[in-house]
Amino acid sequence: MRARDLMTSPVICVGLDATVRDVAKLIVEKRISAVPILDGAGKLAGIVTEGDLLRRVESGTENRYSWWVHMLAGSHAVAADYVKSHSVKVSDVMTRDVVTAAPETSVYDIAGLIEEKHVKRIPILDADGATVGIISRSNIVQLVAGARPWIEVTLADETIRSDLMSKLKAMPWAHPHHLSITVSNGIVDIWGGRGIE
C-alpha cells in the first residue's frame, strides 16, 4: 500500500497570513490535529500542530522561567520561547523543518518515518511540491483496526479508492475532506467526522 492509498485528501491548509487563533479554530472546528502552512506560491512552508499551541499566553500555559533558567538556557532560547507563546503570526509558531513524503512512498516507509522522526503526521507532497494529502498515526492505526483476511479482487486498490473519491466529490451532500478512506485488498474502510450531511 502506498501513501496515496491511505492519505487524507484534500488537506486543510492556511497561508502565512493566517493567525494563531485562525489555526486553533480550524483545529477545533475540523477535528484535526495539525494544519499545514503554505507560502505565497502554495508550497509547504511549515506546519502548526496541537503541540505547538500547548504553551500559549491565551490559555495561561506559557512557560515561566526563574532567573537561573535565564542564566542556563540563555536569553536567546528564552526569547524564542516567549515569541512562540505570545505571537499572533503562524510563522512564529509553526515548525519549519517538516518531514514529508511522496504519494508513491510505501505505508511501511511512512510508519518508519513517523517512528524515526518522532512526528505524528506526514504531509504528502507531489512532484511539484504541492500538498496533496496527509497521513497521521491514526490513519495507520485504522489499517490495523480494519484488517480483514486477504481476498482476491479484480480491481486495484488505487482504482477503487480513486473511483470512490471521484464519486463522493461529485455529490453535493458529501464532504470527503472530512473522511479518511482506505482500500486494502478490495475492502473499503471509511471513517471520520461529518462525512455526509
Biotite code that builds the C-alpha atoms (Angstrom):
import biotite.structure as struc

atoms = struc.array([
    struc.Atom([0.000, 0.000, 0.000], chain_id="A", res_id=1, res_name="MET", atom_name="CA", element="C"),
    struc.Atom([1.236, 3.477, -0.910], chain_id="A", res_id=2, res_name="ARG", atom_name="CA", element="C"),
    struc.Atom([0.770, 6.864, 0.748], chain_id="A", res_id=3, res_name="ALA", atom_name="CA", element="C"),
    struc.Atom([-1.726, 7.865, -1.947], chain_id="A", res_id=4, res_name="ARG", atom_name="CA", element="C"),
    struc.Atom([-3.950, 4.943, -0.887], chain_id="A", res_id=5, res_name="ASP", atom_name="CA", element="C"),
    struc.Atom([-4.077, 5.960, 2.777], chain_id="A", res_id=6, res_name="LEU", atom_name="CA", element="C"),
    struc.Atom([-3.656, 9.732, 2.896], chain_id="A", res_id=7, res_name="MET", atom_name="CA", element="C"),
    struc.Atom([-6.414, 12.115, 3.894], chain_id="A", res_id=8, res_name="THR", atom_name="CA", element="C"),
    struc.Atom([-7.105, 14.383, 0.953], chain_id="A", res_id=9, res_name="SER", atom_name="CA", element="C"),
    struc.Atom([-7.741, 17.204, 0.321], chain_id="A", res_id=10, res_name="PRO", atom_name="CA", element="C"),
    struc.Atom([-5.745, 18.747, 3.167], chain_id="A", res_id=11, res_name="VAL", atom_name="CA", element="C"),
    struc.Atom([-6.997, 21.752, 5.106], chain_id="A", res_id=12, res_name="ILE", atom_name="CA", element="C"),
    struc.Atom([-4.194, 24.321, 4.796], chain_id="A", res_id=13, res_name="CYS", atom_name="CA", element="C"),
    struc.Atom([-3.771, 28.031, 5.507], chain_id="A", res_id=14, res_name="VAL", atom_name="CA", element="C"),
    struc.Atom([-1.393, 30.689, 4.250], chain_id="A", res_id=15, res_name="GLY", atom_name="CA", element="C"),
    struc.Atom([1.346, 32.530, 6.096], chain_id="A", res_id=16, res_name="LEU", atom_name="CA", element="C"),
    struc.Atom([-1.036, 35.431, 6.671], chain_id="A", res_id=17, res_name="ASP", atom_name="CA", element="C"),
    struc.Atom([-3.240, 33.315, 8.992], chain_id="A", res_id=18, res_name="ALA", atom_name="CA", element="C"),
    struc.Atom([-3.177, 33.987, 12.718], chain_id="A", res_id=19, res_name="THR", atom_name="CA", element="C"),
    struc.Atom([-2.542, 31.521, 15.510], chain_id="A", res_id=20, res_name="VAL", atom_name="CA", element="C"),
    struc.Atom([-6.196, 31.951, 16.512], chain_id="A", res_id=21, res_name="ARG", atom_name="CA", element="C"),
    struc.Atom([-7.309, 31.100, 12.941], chain_id="A", res_id=22, res_name="ASP", atom_name="CA", element="C"),
    struc.Atom([-5.342, 27.846, 13.091], chain_id="A", res_id=23, res_name="VAL", atom_name="CA", element="C"),
    struc.Atom([-6.578, 26.982, 16.592], chain_id="A", res_id=24, res_name="ALA", atom_name="CA", element="C"),
    struc.Atom([-10.188, 27.489, 15.467], chain_id="A", res_id=25, res_name="LYS", atom_name="CA", element="C"),
    struc.Atom([-9.617, 25.268, 12.396], chain_id="A", res_id=26, res_name="LEU", atom_name="CA", element="C"),
    struc.Atom([-8.133, 22.502, 14.545], chain_id="A", res_id=27, res_name="ILE", atom_name="CA", element="C"),
    struc.Atom([-11.170, 22.578, 16.826], chain_id="A", res_id=28, res_name="VAL", atom_name="CA", element="C"),
    struc.Atom([-13.856, 23.029, 14.147], chain_id="A", res_id=29, res_name="GLU", atom_name="CA", element="C"),
    struc.Atom([-12.481, 20.489, 11.667], chain_id="A", res_id=30, res_name="LYS", atom_name="CA", element="C"),
    struc.Atom([-11.409, 17.981, 14.349], chain_id="A", res_id=31, res_name="ARG", atom_name="CA", element="C"),
    struc.Atom([-7.879, 17.752, 13.028], chain_id="A", res_id=32, res_name="ILE", atom_name="CA", element="C"),
    struc.Atom([-4.570, 17.773, 14.874], chain_id="A", res_id=33, res_name="SER", atom_name="CA", element="C"),
    struc.Atom([-2.433, 19.915, 12.561], chain_id="A", res_id=34, res_name="ALA", atom_name="CA", element="C"),
    struc.Atom([-2.642, 22.495, 9.801], chain_id="A", res_id=35, res_name="VAL", atom_name="CA", element="C"),
    struc.Atom([-0.019, 22.763, 7.046], chain_id="A", res_id=36, res_name="PRO", atom_name="CA", element="C"),
    struc.Atom([1.054, 26.352, 6.296], chain_id="A", res_id=37, res_name="ILE", atom_name="CA", element="C"),
    struc.Atom([1.579, 27.340, 2.657], chain_id="A", res_id=38, res_name="LEU", atom_name="CA", element="C"),
    struc.Atom([3.736, 30.164, 1.342], chain_id="A", res_id=39, res_name="ASP", atom_name="CA", element="C"),
    struc.Atom([2.639, 32.649, -1.325], chain_id="A", res_id=40, res_name="GLY", atom_name="CA", element="C"),
    struc.Atom([3.468, 30.155, -4.083], chain_id="A", res_id=41, res_name="ALA", atom_name="CA", element="C"),
    struc.Atom([1.315, 27.437, -2.485], chain_id="A", res_id=42, res_name="GLY", atom_name="CA", element="C"),
    struc.Atom([4.322, 25.433, -1.294], chain_id="A", res_id=43, res_name="LYS", atom_name="CA", element="C"),
    struc.Atom([4.623, 23.937, 2.180], chain_id="A", res_id=44, res_name="LEU", atom_name="CA", element="C"),
    struc.Atom([6.324, 26.454, 4.485], chain_id="A", res_id=45, res_name="ALA", atom_name="CA", element="C"),
    struc.Atom([5.624, 24.742, 7.794], chain_id="A", res_id=46, res_name="GLY", atom_name="CA", element="C"),
    struc.Atom([3.024, 23.069, 9.964], chain_id="A", res_id=47, res_name="ILE", atom_name="CA", element="C"),
    struc.Atom([1.217, 24.044, 13.164], chain_id="A", res_id=48, res_name="VAL", atom_name="CA", element="C"),
    struc.Atom([0.201, 21.156, 15.397], chain_id="A", res_id=49, res_name="THR", atom_name="CA", element="C"),
    struc.Atom([-1.781, 20.907, 18.604], chain_id="A", res_id=50, res_name="GLU", atom_name="CA", element="C"),
    struc.Atom([1.568, 20.542, 20.358], chain_id="A", res_id=51, res_name="GLY", atom_name="CA", element="C"),
    struc.Atom([2.694, 23.923, 19.023], chain_id="A", res_id=52, res_name="ASP", atom_name="CA", element="C"),
    struc.Atom([-0.300, 25.520, 20.748], chain_id="A", res_id=53, res_name="LEU", atom_name="CA", element="C"),
    struc.Atom([0.070, 23.917, 24.187], chain_id="A", res_id=54, res_name="LEU", atom_name="CA", element="C"),
    struc.Atom([2.195, 26.683, 25.754], chain_id="A", res_id=55, res_name="ARG", atom_name="CA", element="C"),
    struc.Atom([0.245, 29.824, 24.881], chain_id="A", res_id=56, res_name="ARG", atom_name="CA", element="C"),
    struc.Atom([-0.419, 33.025, 26.807], chain_id="A", res_id=57, res_name="VAL", atom_name="CA", element="C"),
    struc.Atom([-4.142, 32.875, 25.912], chain_id="A", res_id=58, res_name="GLU", atom_name="CA", element="C"),
    struc.Atom([-4.574, 29.678, 27.928], chain_id="A", res_id=59, res_name="SER", atom_name="CA", element="C"),
    struc.Atom([-2.232, 30.732, 30.720], chain_id="A", res_id=60, res_name="GLY", atom_name="CA", element="C"),
    struc.Atom([0.043, 27.780, 29.948], chain_id="A", res_id=61, res_name="THR", atom_name="CA", element="C"),
    struc.Atom([3.072, 29.688, 28.630], chain_id="A", res_id=62, res_name="GLU", atom_name="CA", element="C"),
    struc.Atom([6.413, 28.742, 30.152], chain_id="A", res_id=63, res_name="ASN", atom_name="CA", element="C"),
    struc.Atom([7.515, 30.823, 33.109], chain_id="A", res_id=64, res_name="ARG", atom_name="CA", element="C"),
    struc.Atom([11.209, 30.902, 33.807], chain_id="A", res_id=65, res_name="TYR", atom_name="CA", element="C"),
    struc.Atom([13.063, 31.608, 37.011], chain_id="A", res_id=66, res_name="SER", atom_name="CA", element="C"),
    struc.Atom([16.276, 33.642, 36.977], chain_id="A", res_id=67, res_name="TRP", atom_name="CA", element="C"),
    struc.Atom([18.514, 30.554, 36.931], chain_id="A", res_id=68, res_name="TRP", atom_name="CA", element="C"),
    struc.Atom([16.823, 29.189, 33.784], chain_id="A", res_id=69, res_name="VAL", atom_name="CA", element="C"),
    struc.Atom([17.563, 32.505, 32.058], chain_id="A", res_id=70, res_name="HIS", atom_name="CA", element="C"),
    struc.Atom([21.165, 32.083, 33.074], chain_id="A", res_id=71, res_name="MET", atom_name="CA", element="C"),
    struc.Atom([21.487, 28.420, 31.988], chain_id="A", res_id=72, res_name="LEU", atom_name="CA", element="C"),
    struc.Atom([19.305, 28.424, 28.858], chain_id="A", res_id=73, res_name="ALA", atom_name="CA", element="C"),
    struc.Atom([20.467, 31.788, 27.630], chain_id="A", res_id=74, res_name="GLY", atom_name="CA", element="C"),
    struc.Atom([18.442, 34.795, 26.654], chain_id="A", res_id=75, res_name="SER", atom_name="CA", element="C"),
    struc.Atom([18.126, 33.696, 23.003], chain_id="A", res_id=76, res_name="HIS", atom_name="CA", element="C"),
    struc.Atom([16.293, 30.451, 23.895], chain_id="A", res_id=77, res_name="ALA", atom_name="CA", element="C"),
    struc.Atom([14.046, 32.189, 26.408], chain_id="A", res_id=78, res_name="VAL", atom_name="CA", element="C"),
    struc.Atom([13.255, 34.966, 23.905], chain_id="A", res_id=79, res_name="ALA", atom_name="CA", element="C"),
    struc.Atom([12.414, 32.426, 21.179], chain_id="A", res_id=80, res_name="ALA", atom_name="CA", element="C"),
    struc.Atom([10.082, 30.612, 23.550], chain_id="A", res_id=81, res_name="ASP", atom_name="CA", element="C"),
    struc.Atom([8.443, 33.917, 24.506], chain_id="A", res_id=82, res_name="TYR", atom_name="CA", element="C"),
    struc.Atom([7.814, 34.767, 20.853], chain_id="A", res_id=83, res_name="VAL", atom_name="CA", element="C"),
    struc.Atom([6.318, 31.317, 20.218], chain_id="A", res_id=84, res_name="LYS", atom_name="CA", element="C"),
    struc.Atom([3.940, 31.601, 23.172], chain_id="A", res_id=85, res_name="SER", atom_name="CA", element="C"),
    struc.Atom([2.894, 35.234, 22.553], chain_id="A", res_id=86, res_name="HIS", atom_name="CA", element="C"),
    struc.Atom([2.990, 35.813, 18.781], chain_id="A", res_id=87, res_name="SER", atom_name="CA", element="C"),
    struc.Atom([-0.193, 36.002, 16.744], chain_id="A", res_id=88, res_name="VAL", atom_name="CA", element="C"),
    struc.Atom([1.592, 35.054, 13.479], chain_id="A", res_id=89, res_name="LYS", atom_name="CA", element="C"),
    struc.Atom([1.672, 31.406, 12.408], chain_id="A", res_id=90, res_name="VAL", atom_name="CA", element="C"),
    struc.Atom([5.162, 31.950, 11.007], chain_id="A", res_id=91, res_name="SER", atom_name="CA", element="C"),
    struc.Atom([6.430, 32.392, 14.590], chain_id="A", res_id=92, res_name="ASP", atom_name="CA", element="C"),
    struc.Atom([4.686, 29.272, 15.875], chain_id="A", res_id=93, res_name="VAL", atom_name="CA", element="C"),
    struc.Atom([4.966, 26.762, 13.030], chain_id="A", res_id=94, res_name="MET", atom_name="CA", element="C"),
    struc.Atom([7.505, 24.004, 12.691], chain_id="A", res_id=95, res_name="THR", atom_name="CA", element="C"),
    struc.Atom([9.541, 24.833, 9.590], chain_id="A", res_id=96, res_name="ARG", atom_name="CA", element="C"),
    struc.Atom([11.517, 21.622, 9.138], chain_id="A", res_id=97, res_name="ASP", atom_name="CA", element="C"),
    struc.Atom([8.583, 19.401, 8.134], chain_id="A", res_id=98, res_name="VAL", atom_name="CA", element="C"),
    struc.Atom([9.052, 15.699, 7.432], chain_id="A", res_id=99, res_name="VAL", atom_name="CA", element="C"),
    struc.Atom([7.271, 14.939, 4.140], chain_id="A", res_id=100, res_name="THR", atom_name="CA", element="C"),
    struc.Atom([6.843, 12.047, 1.728], chain_id="A", res_id=101, res_name="ALA", atom_name="CA", element="C"),
    struc.Atom([5.710, 11.450, -1.850], chain_id="A", res_id=102, res_name="ALA", atom_name="CA", element="C"),
    struc.Atom([2.406, 9.795, -2.861], chain_id="A", res_id=103, res_name="PRO", atom_name="CA", element="C"),
    struc.Atom([4.323, 6.690, -4.016], chain_id="A", res_id=104, res_name="GLU", atom_name="CA", element="C"),
    struc.Atom([6.029, 6.181, -0.630], chain_id="A", res_id=105, res_name="THR", atom_name="CA", element="C"),
    struc.Atom([5.025, 2.884, 0.935], chain_id="A", res_id=106, res_name="SER", atom_name="CA", element="C"),
    struc.Atom([2.959, 2.935, 4.119], chain_id="A", res_id=107, res_name="VAL", atom_name="CA", element="C"),
    struc.Atom([5.752, 0.822, 5.626], chain_id="A", res_id=108, res_name="TYR", atom_name="CA", element="C"),
    struc.Atom([8.187, 3.673, 4.987], chain_id="A", res_id=109, res_name="ASP", atom_name="CA", element="C"),
    struc.Atom([5.695, 6.266, 6.263], chain_id="A", res_id=110, res_name="ILE", atom_name="CA", element="C"),
    struc.Atom([5.379, 4.342, 9.535], chain_id="A", res_id=111, res_name="ALA", atom_name="CA", element="C"),
    struc.Atom([9.174, 4.222, 9.742], chain_id="A", res_id=112, res_name="GLY", atom_name="CA", element="C"),
    struc.Atom([9.443, 7.990, 9.226], chain_id="A", res_id=113, res_name="LEU", atom_name="CA", element="C"),
    struc.Atom([6.827, 8.685, 11.910], chain_id="A", res_id=114, res_name="ILE", atom_name="CA", element="C"),
    struc.Atom([8.722, 6.463, 14.318], chain_id="A", res_id=115, res_name="GLU", atom_name="CA", element="C"),
    struc.Atom([12.229, 7.646, 13.422], chain_id="A", res_id=116, res_name="GLU", atom_name="CA", element="C"),
    struc.Atom([11.481, 11.390, 13.297], chain_id="A", res_id=117, res_name="LYS", atom_name="CA", element="C"),
    struc.Atom([9.149, 11.357, 16.328], chain_id="A", res_id=118, res_name="HIS", atom_name="CA", element="C"),
    struc.Atom([6.312, 13.064, 14.460], chain_id="A", res_id=119, res_name="VAL", atom_name="CA", element="C"),
    struc.Atom([2.603, 12.310, 14.471], chain_id="A", res_id=120, res_name="LYS", atom_name="CA", element="C"),
    struc.Atom([1.802, 13.042, 10.852], chain_id="A", res_id=121, res_name="ARG", atom_name="CA", element="C"),
    struc.Atom([3.472, 13.277, 7.436], chain_id="A", res_id=122, res_name="ILE", atom_name="CA", element="C"),
    struc.Atom([2.283, 15.718, 4.745], chain_id="A", res_id=123, res_name="PRO", atom_name="CA", element="C"),
    struc.Atom([2.312, 14.133, 1.287], chain_id="A", res_id=124, res_name="ILE", atom_name="CA", element="C"),
    struc.Atom([3.751, 16.327, -1.486], chain_id="A", res_id=125, res_name="LEU", atom_name="CA", element="C"),
    struc.Atom([3.508, 15.697, -5.222], chain_id="A", res_id=126, res_name="ASP", atom_name="CA", element="C"),
    struc.Atom([6.435, 16.128, -7.634], chain_id="A", res_id=127, res_name="ALA", atom_name="CA", element="C"),
    struc.Atom([5.696, 19.878, -7.906], chain_id="A", res_id=128, res_name="ASP", atom_name="CA", element="C"),
    struc.Atom([5.789, 20.312, -4.122], chain_id="A", res_id=129, res_name="GLY", atom_name="CA", element="C"),
    struc.Atom([2.021, 20.741, -3.734], chain_id="A", res_id=130, res_name="ALA", atom_name="CA", element="C"),
    struc.Atom([0.489, 19.334, -0.548], chain_id="A", res_id=131, res_name="THR", atom_name="CA", element="C"),
    struc.Atom([-1.855, 16.622, -1.826], chain_id="A", res_id=132, res_name="VAL", atom_name="CA", element="C"),
    struc.Atom([-2.527, 14.697, 1.372], chain_id="A", res_id=133, res_name="GLY", atom_name="CA", element="C"),
    struc.Atom([-1.513, 13.945, 4.922], chain_id="A", res_id=134, res_name="ILE", atom_name="CA", element="C"),
    struc.Atom([-1.061, 10.685, 6.820], chain_id="A", res_id=135, res_name="ILE", atom_name="CA", element="C"),
    struc.Atom([-1.308, 10.591, 10.597], chain_id="A", res_id=136, res_name="SER", atom_name="CA", element="C"),
    struc.Atom([-0.588, 7.846, 13.075], chain_id="A", res_id=137, res_name="ARG", atom_name="CA", element="C"),
    struc.Atom([-4.344, 7.339, 13.432], chain_id="A", res_id=138, res_name="SER", atom_name="CA", element="C"),
    struc.Atom([-4.604, 6.581, 9.696], chain_id="A", res_id=139, res_name="ASN", atom_name="CA", element="C"),
    struc.Atom([-2.161, 3.720, 10.155], chain_id="A", res_id=140, res_name="ILE", atom_name="CA", element="C"),
    struc.Atom([-3.903, 2.501, 13.317], chain_id="A", res_id=141, res_name="VAL", atom_name="CA", element="C"),
    struc.Atom([-7.145, 2.413, 11.318], chain_id="A", res_id=142, res_name="GLN", atom_name="CA", element="C"),
    struc.Atom([-5.469, -0.044, 8.940], chain_id="A", res_id=143, res_name="LEU", atom_name="CA", element="C"),
    struc.Atom([-4.793, -2.333, 11.883], chain_id="A", res_id=144, res_name="VAL", atom_name="CA", element="C"),
    struc.Atom([-8.334, -1.951, 13.225], chain_id="A", res_id=145, res_name="ALA", atom_name="CA", element="C"),
    struc.Atom([-9.871, -2.634, 9.823], chain_id="A", res_id=146, res_name="GLY", atom_name="CA", element="C"),
    struc.Atom([-7.587, -5.533, 8.885], chain_id="A", res_id=147, res_name="ALA", atom_name="CA", element="C"),
    struc.Atom([-9.506, -8.368, 7.289], chain_id="A", res_id=148, res_name="ARG", atom_name="CA", element="C"),
    struc.Atom([-8.493, -11.654, 5.709], chain_id="A", res_id=149, res_name="PRO", atom_name="CA", element="C"),
    struc.Atom([-6.949, -11.288, 2.274], chain_id="A", res_id=150, res_name="TRP", atom_name="CA", element="C"),
    struc.Atom([-9.370, -11.815, -0.615], chain_id="A", res_id=151, res_name="ILE", atom_name="CA", element="C"),
    struc.Atom([-8.811, -11.831, -4.353], chain_id="A", res_id=152, res_name="GLU", atom_name="CA", element="C"),
    struc.Atom([-10.144, -8.783, -6.194], chain_id="A", res_id=153, res_name="VAL", atom_name="CA", element="C"),
    struc.Atom([-10.001, -7.813, -9.835], chain_id="A", res_id=154, res_name="THR", atom_name="CA", element="C"),
    struc.Atom([-9.622, -4.027, -9.421], chain_id="A", res_id=155, res_name="LEU", atom_name="CA", element="C"),
    struc.Atom([-6.521, -2.400, -7.990], chain_id="A", res_id=156, res_name="ALA", atom_name="CA", element="C"),
    struc.Atom([-6.987, -0.763, -4.587], chain_id="A", res_id=157, res_name="ASP", atom_name="CA", element="C"),
    struc.Atom([-5.878, 2.581, -6.040], chain_id="A", res_id=158, res_name="GLU", atom_name="CA", element="C"),
    struc.Atom([-8.565, 2.345, -8.742], chain_id="A", res_id=159, res_name="THR", atom_name="CA", element="C"),
    struc.Atom([-11.309, 1.570, -6.230], chain_id="A", res_id=160, res_name="ILE", atom_name="CA", element="C"),
    struc.Atom([-10.264, 4.458, -3.943], chain_id="A", res_id=161, res_name="ARG", atom_name="CA", element="C"),
    struc.Atom([-9.874, 6.889, -6.833], chain_id="A", res_id=162, res_name="SER", atom_name="CA", element="C"),
    struc.Atom([-13.322, 5.996, -8.262], chain_id="A", res_id=163, res_name="ASP", atom_name="CA", element="C"),
    struc.Atom([-14.934, 6.301, -4.827], chain_id="A", res_id=164, res_name="LEU", atom_name="CA", element="C"),
    struc.Atom([-13.295, 9.701, -4.146], chain_id="A", res_id=165, res_name="MET", atom_name="CA", element="C"),
    struc.Atom([-14.414, 10.969, -7.579], chain_id="A", res_id=166, res_name="SER", atom_name="CA", element="C"),
    struc.Atom([-17.987, 9.905, -6.930], chain_id="A", res_id=167, res_name="LYS", atom_name="CA", element="C"),
    struc.Atom([-18.022, 11.432, -3.438], chain_id="A", res_id=168, res_name="LEU", atom_name="CA", element="C"),
    struc.Atom([-16.584, 14.738, -4.681], chain_id="A", res_id=169, res_name="LYS", atom_name="CA", element="C"),
    struc.Atom([-19.387, 14.908, -7.278], chain_id="A", res_id=170, res_name="ALA", atom_name="CA", element="C"),
    struc.Atom([-22.103, 14.565, -4.618], chain_id="A", res_id=171, res_name="MET", atom_name="CA", element="C"),
    struc.Atom([-23.296, 17.942, -3.260], chain_id="A", res_id=172, res_name="PRO", atom_name="CA", element="C"),
    struc.Atom([-24.126, 16.397, 0.124], chain_id="A", res_id=173, res_name="TRP", atom_name="CA", element="C"),
    struc.Atom([-20.790, 14.640, 0.620], chain_id="A", res_id=174, res_name="ALA", atom_name="CA", element="C"),
    struc.Atom([-17.823, 16.203, 2.389], chain_id="A", res_id=175, res_name="HIS", atom_name="CA", element="C"),
    struc.Atom([-14.923, 13.883, 1.511], chain_id="A", res_id=176, res_name="PRO", atom_name="CA", element="C"),
    struc.Atom([-12.355, 16.218, 3.108], chain_id="A", res_id=177, res_name="HIS", atom_name="CA", element="C"),
    struc.Atom([-13.800, 15.101, 6.469], chain_id="A", res_id=178, res_name="HIS", atom_name="CA", element="C"),
    struc.Atom([-13.258, 11.436, 5.671], chain_id="A", res_id=179, res_name="LEU", atom_name="CA", element="C"),
    struc.Atom([-10.367, 9.039, 5.675], chain_id="A", res_id=180, res_name="SER", atom_name="CA", element="C"),
    struc.Atom([-10.763, 6.303, 3.089], chain_id="A", res_id=181, res_name="ILE", atom_name="CA", element="C"),
    struc.Atom([-8.542, 3.270, 2.715], chain_id="A", res_id=182, res_name="THR", atom_name="CA", element="C"),
    struc.Atom([-8.779, 0.336, 0.363], chain_id="A", res_id=183, res_name="VAL", atom_name="CA", element="C"),
    struc.Atom([-6.875, -2.829, 1.157], chain_id="A", res_id=184, res_name="SER", atom_name="CA", element="C"),
    struc.Atom([-7.316, -5.987, -0.875], chain_id="A", res_id=185, res_name="ASN", atom_name="CA", element="C"),
    struc.Atom([-10.546, -4.596, -2.312], chain_id="A", res_id=186, res_name="GLY", atom_name="CA", element="C"),
    struc.Atom([-12.080, -3.808, 1.074], chain_id="A", res_id=187, res_name="ILE", atom_name="CA", element="C"),
    struc.Atom([-13.048, -0.182, 1.633], chain_id="A", res_id=188, res_name="VAL", atom_name="CA", element="C"),
    struc.Atom([-12.906, 1.403, 5.083], chain_id="A", res_id=189, res_name="ASP", atom_name="CA", element="C"),
    struc.Atom([-14.341, 4.880, 5.560], chain_id="A", res_id=190, res_name="ILE", atom_name="CA", element="C"),
    struc.Atom([-14.109, 6.822, 8.817], chain_id="A", res_id=191, res_name="TRP", atom_name="CA", element="C"),
    struc.Atom([-14.129, 10.361, 10.013], chain_id="A", res_id=192, res_name="GLY", atom_name="CA", element="C"),
    struc.Atom([-16.486, 13.026, 11.195], chain_id="A", res_id=193, res_name="GLY", atom_name="CA", element="C"),
    struc.Atom([-19.293, 14.740, 9.344], chain_id="A", res_id=194, res_name="ARG", atom_name="CA", element="C"),
    struc.Atom([-18.633, 12.902, 6.074], chain_id="A", res_id=195, res_name="GLY", atom_name="CA", element="C"),
    struc.Atom([-22.239, 13.062, 4.916], chain_id="A", res_id=196, res_name="ILE", atom_name="CA", element="C"),
    struc.Atom([-24.826, 15.727, 5.773], chain_id="A", res_id=197, res_name="GLU", atom_name="CA", element="C"),
])
